[in-house]
Amino acid sequence: MLMKKFILVLSLVLTTQLFAQTPNWSEHIAPILYKNCTNCHIDGGIAPFSLVSYENVKTYSYGVKNSTASRRMPPWPADVQYQRYAHERILSNEEISAIAGWVDGGMPKGDTTKAPAKPVLKTGGGINNPTLNLKIPDYSVKTTSDEYRCFVLPTGFTQDQFLTAIEVIPGNLRVVHHALIFHDTSAKPLQLDAADPKPGYLSFGGTGSSASDLIGIWVPGSEPYFFPTGFGIKLPKKGHIILQIHYPGGVNNVVDSTRVILKTTTINQRQVAIQPALNHNAPNLQNGPLYIPANQIKSFNNKYDLPVDISVFTVGPHMHLIGSSIKAFGVTPNKDIIRFVDIPKWDFHWQRSYTFRNVVKIPGGTSLRGQASYNNTSSNPFNPSNPPQAVSLGEGTNDEMFLVYFWFTLYQPGDENIIIDNTVLKNVSKTSVLKTETANIYPNPASDFAWVSDTRFTEGLCEWSIIDITGKTLLSGTQLMNSGRRCQIPVSQLPAGAYQILVEQGNTRYSGRLLKQ
């Protein structure tokens, strides 16, 4: 432990010395972007532009600076000040400062002989000696809106197997936004596939089969998922893999041939399950039903009391388009808090799972708790309805969900000592990145909406939150700044009283006091 602390301190000292002068592209900026950004921002990747060449990055330099300073990029929605995770795809404060210093310093190129080798588009798999390498039929994507298509792939297993590693290789990174992987032994997916004239079948949310078990998630930048040695998900024989792929709108005749790679064994493993222990069904949902009237902001709570000790590897929250925040934690019998995940600004398009750095023991008797907020007003830029329409529970595009999946197994002594990732954590303290300015808020007092404005606001997204006198965040959201450089914040659902309003844009936090009538 002392050695790790020494290495971290030495790294920060060297970083400070390194960037005492203006950083340059070749030695400082290219290594940061190649490690953290070019999995997506590469020719042929899903991102709309490449960040491989100096010229391209210079063209988009101010966007890169603003997106990294606000931590919108790389996309990692979970709050790493609430919990830290294995294999975090985030930038440190020092890396963010280096990018800002390079842009503000005129973007020097530096000695190109010292630049790292340019990355190439990744096409191969990362699992050695896989058991199965399954490919969907070549599918020509042609859609004007988001398409969720399920492909049914037989495993051919004649005996039960245990899944020990899983990976998705997108056939075309420009059109594969994310993928969910299920295993199913029923005939339902085959029937749905046969009824659709195209390869696979359309299905938003789940697979359309209650027998489908989630076994994996892929988002851009994902690496293969390896279960710790001795653990695995049981895959009964004669089953099918259901690969649900999200294709974004605006794609015209682009062929995809995505693959899913599995490594399995017939040797008995400690069985891992993926279940939404926190969900939107009674009696789990405490203040249901899950229904959000038009032009309202509503919050919900769910709860599940664990009957036995379990060991948790990973968590995966799930909502749809009008979700604005989601949080999950546990309260042990001793009233200790176990933090799982906090996503203060939910974005359906960047949903993913989060694996802990160590296996987490959750003792029996612990109360698992979930909190979720939904913004069904026009201030939500992702609201699929204009004007807003009432939203209720369902799997359709315009419906909603409230789920938190847990990758878990029954606890055995010593599980909490199993290390999944022991790399040195990056420094992400917000206080060293954001500067605070006084916000101009009006009307004040307010009844329905409050506006925050500042001449320093720029076009793009503003991220806002409302905090009560105890310091608790009551509401939060993300919306587009309007043409008058104003951010509109809905306050109609708040009780009368005094609140703090926070708006973040770029590397600045604007703060002010609001009275609600």
C-alpha positions as CSV (number, residue, x, y, z in Angstrom):
1,M,0.0,0.0,0.0
2,L,2.8,2.4,0.9
3,M,4.5,1.6,-2.5
4,K,1.2,2.4,-4.3
5,K,0.9,5.8,-2.5
6,F,4.6,6.6,-3.3
7,I,4.0,5.8,-7.0
8,L,0.9,8.0,-7.1
9,V,2.7,10.9,-5.5
10,L,5.7,10.5,-7.8
11,S,3.3,10.4,-10.8
12,L,1.6,13.6,-9.7
13,V,5.0,15.4,-9.1
14,L,6.3,14.3,-12.5
15,T,3.0,15.4,-14.2
16,T,3.2,18.8,-12.6
17,Q,6.8,19.2,-13.7
18,L,6.1,17.9,-17.2
19,F,3.3,20.4,-17.8
20,A,4.9,23.4,-16.1
21,Q,5.4,24.6,-19.7
22,T,2.9,24.4,-22.6
23,P,2.2,20.8,-23.4
24,N,2.8,19.7,-27.0
25,W,0.9,17.2,-29.2
26,S,3.7,14.7,-29.8
27,E,4.7,14.0,-26.2
28,H,1.7,14.9,-24.1
29,I,-1.6,15.1,-25.9
30,A,-1.4,12.3,-28.4
31,P,-0.7,9.7,-25.6
32,I,-3.8,10.9,-23.7
33,L,-6.1,10.7,-26.7
34,Y,-4.8,7.5,-28.0
35,K,-5.3,5.8,-24.7
36,N,-8.7,7.2,-23.8
37,C,-10.5,8.5,-27.0
38,T,-9.5,6.7,-30.2
39,N,-11.3,3.5,-29.5
40,C,-14.3,5.5,-30.9
41,H,-12.8,8.6,-32.5
42,I,-11.0,6.8,-35.3
43,D,-11.7,6.4,-39.0
44,G,-14.3,3.7,-39.2
45,G,-15.3,4.1,-35.5
46,I,-18.7,5.0,-34.1
47,A,-17.7,8.6,-33.3
48,P,-18.5,11.2,-36.0
49,F,-14.9,12.3,-36.4
50,S,-11.4,11.0,-35.8
51,L,-8.9,12.2,-33.2
52,V,-5.9,10.3,-34.5
53,S,-4.1,13.0,-36.4
54,Y,-2.7,16.3,-35.1
55,E,-4.6,18.2,-37.8
56,N,-8.0,16.7,-36.9
57,V,-7.5,17.3,-33.2
58,K,-6.5,20.9,-33.9
59,T,-9.7,21.4,-35.9
60,Y,-11.8,20.1,-33.0
61,S,-9.6,21.4,-30.3
62,Y,-12.0,23.7,-28.5
63,G,-14.7,21.0,-28.5
64,V,-12.2,18.5,-27.1
65,K,-11.2,21.0,-24.4
66,N,-14.8,21.7,-23.4
67,S,-16.0,18.1,-23.5
68,T,-13.1,16.8,-21.4
69,A,-13.2,19.7,-18.9
70,S,-16.9,19.0,-18.3
71,R,-16.2,15.2,-18.2
72,R,-18.8,14.5,-20.9
73,M,-16.0,12.7,-22.7
74,P,-14.8,10.0,-22.4
75,P,-18.4,8.9,-21.6
76,W,-18.4,7.5,-18.1
77,P,-21.7,8.5,-16.6
78,A,-21.1,7.0,-13.1
79,D,-19.9,9.4,-10.4
80,V,-16.4,8.2,-9.5
81,Q,-16.5,10.4,-6.4
82,Y,-19.3,8.2,-5.1
83,Q,-17.6,4.8,-6.0
84,R,-14.5,3.8,-7.9
85,Y,-14.5,0.9,-10.4
86,A,-12.3,-1.5,-12.3
87,H,-11.0,-0.3,-15.7
88,E,-12.4,3.2,-15.5
89,R,-12.4,5.1,-18.8
90,I,-11.9,8.6,-17.4
91,L,-9.3,11.3,-17.5
92,S,-7.4,12.5,-14.5
93,N,-7.4,16.2,-13.5
94,E,-3.8,16.4,-14.8
95,E,-4.8,15.0,-18.2
96,I,-7.7,17.5,-18.5
97,S,-5.4,20.3,-17.5
98,A,-2.9,19.2,-20.1
99,I,-5.4,19.3,-22.9
100,A,-6.7,22.8,-21.8
101,G,-3.1,24.1,-21.5
102,W,-2.2,22.8,-24.9
103,V,-5.3,24.4,-26.5
104,D,-4.8,27.7,-24.7
105,G,-1.1,27.6,-25.5
106,G,-1.5,27.6,-29.2
107,M,-1.5,23.8,-29.8
108,P,2.2,23.2,-30.4
109,K,3.0,20.1,-32.4
110,G,6.4,19.3,-30.7
111,D,8.9,16.8,-31.9
112,T,7.0,14.3,-34.0
113,T,9.7,11.7,-33.6
114,K,8.6,11.4,-30.0
115,A,4.9,10.8,-30.8
116,P,3.5,7.4,-30.1
117,A,2.5,5.1,-32.9
118,K,-0.9,6.0,-34.4
119,P,-3.7,3.6,-33.3
120,V,-5.4,1.4,-35.8
121,L,-9.1,0.3,-35.8
122,K,-9.5,-2.8,-33.6
123,T,-11.0,-5.7,-35.5
124,G,-9.8,-8.8,-33.7
125,G,-10.9,-10.5,-30.4
126,G,-9.2,-10.3,-27.1
127,I,-10.2,-13.8,-25.8
128,N,-7.7,-16.5,-26.5
129,N,-9.0,-19.9,-27.6
130,P,-12.7,-19.1,-27.5
131,T,-15.3,-21.8,-27.4
132,L,-17.7,-20.0,-29.8
133,N,-17.3,-17.2,-32.3
134,L,-20.8,-16.5,-33.5
135,K,-21.6,-14.0,-36.2
136,I,-24.9,-12.4,-37.1
137,P,-26.2,-12.7,-40.7
138,D,-24.9,-9.8,-42.7
139,Y,-27.5,-7.1,-42.0
140,S,-28.0,-3.9,-44.1
141,V,-28.9,-1.2,-41.7
142,K,-31.4,1.3,-43.1
143,T,-33.3,3.3,-40.5
144,T,-34.3,6.9,-39.8
145,S,-34.8,6.3,-36.1
146,D,-33.3,4.2,-33.4
147,E,-33.5,0.5,-34.2
148,Y,-33.2,-2.3,-31.7
149,R,-32.8,-5.7,-33.5
150,C,-32.3,-9.1,-31.9
151,F,-30.3,-11.8,-33.7
152,V,-30.8,-15.4,-32.7
153,L,-27.6,-17.5,-32.7
154,P,-27.6,-21.2,-31.7
155,T,-24.9,-22.4,-29.4
156,G,-25.0,-26.0,-30.4
157,F,-24.1,-27.0,-26.9
158,T,-25.1,-30.7,-26.2
159,Q,-24.2,-30.4,-22.5
160,D,-24.4,-27.6,-20.0
161,Q,-21.6,-25.1,-20.0
162,F,-20.3,-22.3,-17.8
163,L,-19.5,-18.9,-19.4
164,T,-16.1,-17.6,-18.2
165,A,-15.5,-14.8,-20.7
166,I,-17.5,-12.8,-23.2
167,E,-16.8,-10.2,-25.9
168,V,-18.6,-8.4,-28.7
169,I,-16.8,-7.4,-31.9
170,P,-18.9,-4.9,-33.8
171,G,-19.1,-5.6,-37.5
172,N,-19.3,-1.9,-38.2
173,L,-18.4,0.6,-35.5
174,R,-20.1,3.4,-37.4
175,V,-23.6,1.9,-36.8
176,V,-23.3,-0.4,-33.7
177,H,-24.2,1.9,-30.7
178,H,-24.4,-0.7,-28.0
179,A,-25.4,-4.4,-27.6
180,L,-27.1,-6.6,-24.9
181,I,-26.3,-10.3,-24.9
182,F,-28.9,-12.8,-23.6
183,H,-29.1,-16.6,-23.4
184,D,-32.5,-18.3,-24.0
185,T,-33.6,-22.0,-24.1
186,S,-37.2,-21.3,-25.2
187,A,-38.7,-21.3,-28.7
188,K,-40.0,-17.7,-28.4
189,P,-37.0,-15.9,-30.0
190,L,-37.0,-18.4,-32.9
191,Q,-40.7,-17.7,-33.5
192,L,-40.2,-13.9,-33.4
193,D,-37.2,-14.3,-35.8
194,A,-39.3,-16.4,-38.2
195,A,-42.1,-13.7,-38.2
196,D,-39.7,-10.9,-39.3
197,P,-38.8,-11.0,-43.0
198,K,-35.4,-9.5,-42.3
199,P,-32.5,-11.1,-40.4
200,G,-33.4,-11.1,-36.7
201,Y,-36.4,-9.3,-35.3
202,L,-37.3,-5.8,-33.9
203,S,-37.5,-5.6,-30.1
204,F,-36.9,-2.6,-27.8
205,G,-35.8,-3.1,-24.2
206,G,-35.8,-6.9,-23.8
207,T,-35.9,-9.8,-26.3
208,G,-39.6,-10.4,-26.1
209,S,-39.0,-13.7,-24.3
210,S,-39.4,-14.0,-20.5
211,A,-36.9,-16.9,-20.6
212,S,-34.0,-14.7,-21.8
213,D,-31.2,-14.3,-19.2
214,L,-28.9,-11.3,-19.6
215,I,-25.2,-12.5,-19.8
216,G,-23.4,-9.4,-21.0
217,I,-23.4,-5.8,-22.1
218,W,-21.3,-4.1,-24.8
219,V,-20.8,-0.3,-25.3
220,P,-18.1,1.5,-27.4
221,G,-14.7,1.1,-25.7
222,S,-15.7,-2.1,-23.9
223,E,-13.0,-4.7,-23.3
224,P,-13.7,-8.5,-23.0
225,Y,-15.4,-9.3,-19.7
226,F,-13.6,-12.0,-17.8
227,F,-15.2,-13.6,-14.7
228,P,-12.7,-14.1,-11.8
229,T,-11.1,-17.6,-11.9
230,G,-13.5,-20.3,-10.7
231,F,-16.7,-18.3,-11.5
232,G,-19.1,-18.4,-14.4
233,I,-22.7,-18.1,-15.7
234,K,-24.4,-21.4,-16.4
235,L,-25.5,-21.8,-20.0
236,P,-27.9,-24.8,-20.2
237,K,-27.6,-27.0,-23.3
238,K,-29.6,-26.5,-26.5
239,G,-29.8,-22.8,-26.0
240,H,-29.5,-19.7,-28.2
241,I,-27.5,-16.5,-27.8
242,I,-29.8,-13.5,-28.4
243,L,-27.7,-10.5,-29.5
244,Q,-29.7,-7.3,-29.3
245,I,-28.0,-4.4,-31.2
246,H,-28.9,-0.8,-31.1
247,Y,-28.5,0.9,-34.4
248,P,-28.9,4.7,-34.3
249,G,-31.2,6.6,-36.7
250,G,-29.9,8.2,-39.9
251,V,-28.2,5.1,-41.3
252,N,-28.7,4.2,-44.9
253,N,-27.6,0.8,-46.3
254,V,-24.6,0.2,-44.1
255,V,-23.8,-3.5,-43.6
256,D,-23.1,-4.9,-40.1
257,S,-21.8,-8.3,-39.3
258,T,-21.3,-8.2,-35.5
259,R,-19.8,-11.1,-33.7
260,V,-20.1,-12.4,-30.1
261,I,-17.2,-14.5,-28.7
262,L,-17.7,-16.8,-25.7
263,K,-15.3,-18.8,-23.7
264,T,-16.9,-21.6,-21.7
265,T,-16.0,-24.7,-19.8
266,T,-17.9,-27.9,-18.8
267,I,-16.0,-27.9,-15.5
268,N,-18.3,-26.9,-12.7
269,Q,-17.8,-23.2,-11.6
270,R,-19.3,-21.1,-8.8
271,Q,-22.4,-20.0,-10.5
272,V,-22.9,-16.3,-11.3
273,A,-26.3,-14.8,-12.0
274,I,-27.3,-11.4,-13.4
275,Q,-30.6,-10.3,-11.9
276,P,-32.4,-7.0,-11.5
277,A,-32.6,-7.2,-7.7
278,L,-33.8,-3.6,-7.7
279,N,-36.7,-3.3,-10.1
280,H,-40.0,-1.6,-11.0
281,N,-42.4,-4.3,-9.8
282,A,-44.4,-4.5,-6.6
283,P,-43.5,-5.0,-3.8
284,N,-39.9,-3.9,-4.9
285,L,-41.1,-0.5,-6.1
286,Q,-42.0,1.5,-2.9
287,N,-44.1,4.3,-4.4
288,G,-45.4,2.9,-7.6
289,P,-46.8,2.4,-10.1
290,L,-44.1,3.7,-12.4
291,Y,-46.1,6.4,-14.0
292,I,-44.9,9.9,-15.0
293,P,-47.6,12.3,-16.1
294,A,-46.9,14.8,-18.9
295,N,-45.0,17.9,-17.9
296,Q,-44.0,16.5,-14.5
297,I,-40.8,15.5,-12.8
298,K,-41.2,12.4,-10.5
299,S,-38.9,10.3,-8.3
300,F,-39.3,6.7,-7.3
301,N,-37.7,4.4,-4.7
302,N,-37.3,0.6,-4.8
303,K,-36.0,-1.8,-2.2
304,Y,-35.0,-5.4,-1.7
305,D,-34.0,-7.1,1.5
306,L,-31.3,-9.7,1.0
307,P,-32.0,-13.1,2.6
308,V,-28.4,-14.4,2.5
309,D,-24.8,-13.2,2.1
310,I,-23.8,-12.6,-1.5
311,S,-20.7,-11.5,-3.4
312,V,-21.2,-8.8,-6.1
313,F,-18.9,-8.3,-9.1
314,T,-20.7,-5.7,-11.2
315,V,-23.8,-3.5,-11.3
316,G,-25.8,-2.2,-14.3
317,P,-28.5,0.4,-14.0
318,H,-31.2,0.7,-16.7
319,M,-33.8,3.3,-17.5
320,H,-35.2,4.7,-20.8
321,L,-35.3,8.1,-22.4
322,I,-36.9,10.4,-19.8
323,G,-34.8,9.1,-16.9
324,S,-32.7,11.8,-15.4
325,S,-30.8,10.2,-12.5
326,I,-30.4,6.8,-10.9
327,K,-28.6,5.7,-7.7
328,A,-28.2,2.4,-5.8
329,F,-26.7,1.5,-2.4
330,G,-27.2,-0.9,0.4
331,V,-27.9,-0.4,4.1
332,T,-26.5,-3.3,6.2
333,P,-28.0,-4.6,9.4
334,N,-25.3,-2.5,11.2
335,K,-26.6,0.6,9.3
336,D,-23.4,0.8,7.3
337,I,-23.8,2.1,3.7
338,I,-22.4,0.1,0.8
339,R,-22.2,2.3,-2.3
340,F,-23.0,0.7,-5.7
341,V,-23.5,3.4,-8.3
342,D,-24.7,7.0,-8.7
343,I,-25.5,8.4,-12.2
344,P,-26.6,12.0,-11.5
345,K,-27.2,12.7,-15.3
346,W,-28.6,9.6,-16.9
347,D,-28.2,9.2,-20.7
348,F,-29.8,6.2,-22.2
349,H,-27.4,6.3,-25.1
350,W,-24.4,5.7,-22.7
351,Q,-25.8,2.9,-20.5
352,R,-23.2,0.4,-19.4
353,S,-22.3,-1.9,-16.5
354,Y,-19.7,-1.0,-13.7
355,T,-17.4,-3.6,-12.2
356,F,-16.0,-3.1,-8.8
357,R,-12.2,-3.2,-8.1
358,N,-12.7,-5.9,-5.5
359,V,-15.5,-8.4,-5.1
360,V,-18.0,-6.8,-2.7
361,K,-19.5,-8.8,0.1
362,I,-23.1,-7.8,0.9
363,P,-24.3,-9.5,4.2
364,G,-27.7,-11.1,4.5
365,G,-30.2,-8.7,6.0
366,T,-28.9,-5.8,3.9
367,S,-31.5,-3.6,2.4
368,L,-30.7,-2.8,-1.2
369,R,-32.1,0.6,-2.1
370,G,-32.6,2.4,-5.5
371,Q,-33.5,6.0,-6.2
372,A,-34.5,7.2,-9.7
373,S,-35.8,10.5,-11.1
374,Y,-37.7,11.1,-14.4
375,N,-38.0,14.4,-16.3
376,N,-41.1,14.2,-18.5
377,T,-41.0,17.9,-19.4
378,S,-39.9,19.8,-22.5
379,S,-36.7,20.7,-20.6
380,N,-35.5,17.1,-21.1
381,P,-33.7,17.1,-24.5
382,F,-34.1,13.3,-24.8
383,N,-37.9,13.4,-24.3
384,P,-39.3,11.4,-27.3
385,S,-42.6,13.3,-27.2
386,N,-43.2,16.9,-28.1
387,P,-45.4,18.0,-26.4
388,P,-44.7,15.6,-23.6
389,Q,-47.0,12.6,-23.1
390,A,-47.8,10.5,-20.0
391,V,-45.2,7.7,-19.6
392,S,-45.8,4.4,-17.9
393,L,-44.0,1.1,-17.3
394,G,-43.2,-0.9,-20.4
395,E,-40.5,-2.1,-22.9
396,G,-41.5,0.3,-25.8
397,T,-39.3,3.2,-26.9
398,N,-41.7,5.7,-25.2
399,D,-42.2,3.6,-22.0
400,E,-40.0,3.6,-18.9
401,M,-38.1,1.2,-16.6
402,F,-36.3,1.3,-13.3
403,L,-33.8,-1.6,-13.0
404,V,-30.5,-2.2,-11.3
405,Y,-28.8,-5.5,-12.4
406,F,-26.4,-7.2,-10.1
407,W,-23.7,-9.7,-11.2
408,F,-23.5,-11.9,-8.1
409,T,-22.9,-15.3,-6.5
410,L,-23.5,-16.8,-3.1
411,Y,-20.8,-15.6,-0.7
412,Q,-17.9,-17.7,0.5
413,P,-15.4,-16.5,3.1
414,G,-12.5,-14.6,1.5
415,D,-14.5,-13.4,-1.6
416,E,-14.0,-9.8,-0.6
417,N,-10.3,-10.3,-1.0
418,I,-10.6,-11.2,-4.7
419,I,-9.0,-8.3,-6.6
420,I,-10.4,-7.5,-10.1
421,D,-8.3,-4.3,-10.8
422,N,-5.4,-3.1,-8.7
423,T,-4.1,-0.3,-11.0
424,V,-3.4,3.1,-9.4
425,L,-6.6,5.3,-9.4
426,K,-6.6,8.5,-11.3
427,N,-7.0,11.8,-9.5
428,V,-10.5,13.1,-10.3
429,S,-11.2,15.6,-7.5
430,K,-13.7,18.1,-8.9
431,T,-12.5,21.0,-6.8
432,S,-9.2,21.1,-8.7
433,V,-11.0,21.2,-12.1
434,L,-14.1,23.4,-11.7
435,K,-14.1,27.1,-10.8
436,T,-17.2,28.6,-9.2
437,E,-19.0,31.8,-10.3
438,T,-22.1,33.5,-9.0
439,A,-25.2,32.6,-11.1
440,N,-27.8,35.1,-12.3
441,I,-31.2,33.4,-11.5
442,Y,-34.6,34.9,-12.4
443,P,-37.4,35.2,-11.6
444,N,-36.5,34.8,-8.0
445,P,-38.7,33.8,-6.2
446,A,-40.0,31.4,-8.9
447,S,-43.0,29.1,-9.2
448,D,-42.8,27.1,-12.4
449,F,-39.4,27.7,-14.0
450,A,-36.2,29.5,-13.2
451,W,-33.7,30.7,-15.7
452,V,-29.9,30.8,-15.2
453,S,-28.1,33.1,-17.6
454,D,-24.5,34.4,-18.0
455,T,-22.8,36.1,-20.9
456,R,-20.0,33.5,-20.6
457,F,-22.3,30.6,-21.4
458,T,-21.5,29.0,-24.7
459,E,-23.7,27.0,-27.1
460,G,-24.2,23.4,-26.2
461,L,-25.4,21.5,-23.1
462,C,-25.8,22.8,-19.6
463,E,-25.9,20.5,-16.6
464,W,-28.0,21.6,-13.7
465,S,-29.0,20.4,-10.2
466,I,-31.1,21.6,-7.3
467,I,-29.9,21.1,-3.8
468,D,-31.8,21.5,-0.5
469,I,-30.6,23.1,2.7
470,T,-29.3,19.7,3.9
471,G,-27.0,19.3,0.9
472,K,-29.2,16.7,-0.8
473,T,-29.5,16.8,-4.6
474,L,-33.3,16.8,-5.3
475,L,-33.4,17.2,-9.1
476,S,-30.8,17.2,-11.8
477,G,-30.8,17.2,-15.6
478,T,-29.1,18.1,-18.9
479,Q,-30.5,20.4,-21.5
480,L,-29.5,22.5,-24.5
481,M,-28.6,26.1,-23.8
482,N,-31.1,28.3,-25.7
483,S,-30.2,31.0,-28.1
484,G,-30.3,33.6,-25.4
485,R,-27.6,31.8,-23.4
486,R,-30.0,30.8,-20.8
487,C,-30.6,27.5,-19.0
488,Q,-34.2,26.7,-18.0
489,I,-34.7,24.8,-14.8
490,P,-38.1,23.3,-13.8
491,V,-39.0,24.0,-10.2
492,S,-42.8,23.5,-10.1
493,Q,-42.5,20.2,-8.2
494,L,-40.4,21.6,-5.4
495,P,-42.1,22.6,-2.0
496,A,-41.9,26.2,-1.1
497,G,-38.5,27.1,0.4
498,A,-34.9,28.0,-0.2
499,Y,-32.6,26.0,-2.5
500,Q,-29.2,26.2,-4.1
501,I,-29.0,26.0,-7.9
502,L,-25.9,24.7,-9.6
503,V,-25.2,24.9,-13.4
504,E,-22.1,23.4,-14.9
505,Q,-20.7,24.2,-18.3
506,G,-17.2,23.4,-19.4
507,N,-14.9,23.8,-16.4
508,T,-17.1,26.3,-14.6
509,R,-19.8,25.8,-12.0
510,Y,-22.4,28.6,-11.6
511,S,-24.1,28.7,-8.2
512,G,-26.9,30.8,-6.7
513,R,-29.8,30.8,-4.2
514,L,-33.4,30.4,-5.3
515,L,-36.6,31.0,-3.4
516,K,-39.4,28.7,-4.5
517,Q,-42.9,30.2,-4.0
